[in-house]
């Protein structure tokens, strides 16, 4: 063999492989479409939309393409970027590994070079309704950007569906995060999302100069929004802090000039206060115990009915109602019979302590999240007026009014109960704090009723509030056992997955919102004449792995006749480094003995992965791919679909194919 064949050609081959390792293949994924117009100033407005599945056009991307064409004909006076991101959308369940939002992550990296960028995410929506999303748990749209976009939409006579309380609830993590908007929040880039089925071409033209003009470095983390007709009223952080200071000053001034420290009953009030100062702590413990017992009773009732406490989340409103109704019954009972404890019957002091606790709650809850401050300040000002009235009817009205500022929270919990259940159900300490003033005002009300009326044998008289809550609790407890639901219908969003591994085939039922899988056998195979149910028919994996100097160089080629939704490759070594370098991005575990490659949505096949590793390395290569194709016509037996034939056909299907190989680096064969 000549010198050229023996030395030169192998060297050239490995040289090209090293080039693959040094310069990853960018052509394997679709790239973003990026347009830039106007003067290159520091302030830039970005309009962006994500392409759909298979990176096809959507209504939003078509509108942005038209807007870009308009800007290319008539250059704008401000700096504008129009970007269409690719590889963002995947319809696979969230627990299946696939690279998501690659296009948006790439755009964010590009925007990091711009000093002041504001982003408007455009997404299609049903019909002609328009909705704006103003934040996630990682951040909030700046007030100036929200006001500008909302005003421009209104000026174009586009009705806006804006849930103003969402500004607060997103910050608290009480609403699901929009994944794309979350990426911008994490990168500290001002962003707002517009979901619309209307034509926004005129909106783009008005938003761009308005945003550039109003752009500011001010970015309040916490602010509140009210909608008055079509106008937004925004209370920023500065106003909130000023109100907190004013509340404290009002309390201190009242304490100095108008409180029990002066007047005819000063000495009596001071003596009673010294005897009752511990009451807030006592009722805090009572409230915590009531909510704790309410949680345990709800869990016990569902366990008796379903044999598992996990079914609580399937009936969130019932579970929450049982907990809070029992807690109220327990608190009503304690406050009603508290009067039999030999304590001062000073209505004024109970009211004073209650309003002081309301002031303390402002700072307690604001410490954890400033978003609570306005709510508890409103409760404080209600309590400030409440304890000055002795009339029984007015006292009842003010006790009810104490909860009015909390109604947006209660309404949100009811509307989004499936999402909120796991957040709210197990919270006891915060609820206990909130209800302490309520307990004290109830005692004050009870003392007023006793003073007004003559009650005989009061010990044996059950208060009306205890009767109502006790009866309601019994009704809810009975409802748990008679409500029309069985354990098999608790979850309703699920899919079928056929798993091929070697010559083995199995079908499982997987709930979309849970990683739990249930093996099933009651299914039919529609295509009985087709390909055998084995991996080799649907997944081909070829490898080459050779030593080169002090390293090993390998390649993995993957091909399949299926339409692939995603694939993953895991390379592992026993107590050693699996991979040194690769032309495809990979993630290693802490010890480095396992490297995982995860694909973008709907990758193009065949795929070739080049990598280098340790000399004489012995590796285990596992390839898993997912496809929506159903080559065997797998479907459930009709009696088990719990619905019509049309409903059975709508059950999502996923084919999972897995193959494992063991490879060892060999010396190059000459």
Secondary structure by P-SEA (a helix, b strand, c coil): cccccccaaaaaaaaaaaaaaaccccccbbbbbbbbbcccccbbbbbbbbbcccccccaaaaaaaaaaaaaaacccccbbbbbbbcccccccccccccccaaaaaaaaaaaccccbbbbbbbbbbcccbbbbbcccccccccaaaaaaaaaaaaaaccccccccaaaaaaaacccccaaaaaaaaaacccbbbbbbcccaaaaaaaaaaaaaaacccccccbbbbbbcccbbbbbcaaaaaaaaaaaaaaaaaaaaccccccccaaaaaaaaaaaccaaaaaaaaaaaaaaaaaaaaaaaaaaaaccccccccccaaaaaaaaaaaaaaaaaaaaaacccccccccaaaaaaaaaaaaaaaaaaaaaacccaaaaaaaaaaaaaaccccccaaaaaaaaaaaaccaaaaaaaaaaaccccccccccccaaaaaaaaaaaaaaaaaaaaaaaacccccccccccaaaaaaaaaaaaaaaaaacccccccccccbbbbbbbbcccbbbbbbbcccccbbbbbccccccccccccccccccbbbbbbbbbccccccbbbbbbbcccccbbbbbbbbccccccccccccccccccccbbbbbbcccccccbbbbbccccbbbbbbbbbbbbcccccccccccccccccaaaaaacbbbbbbbbbbbbbbbcccc
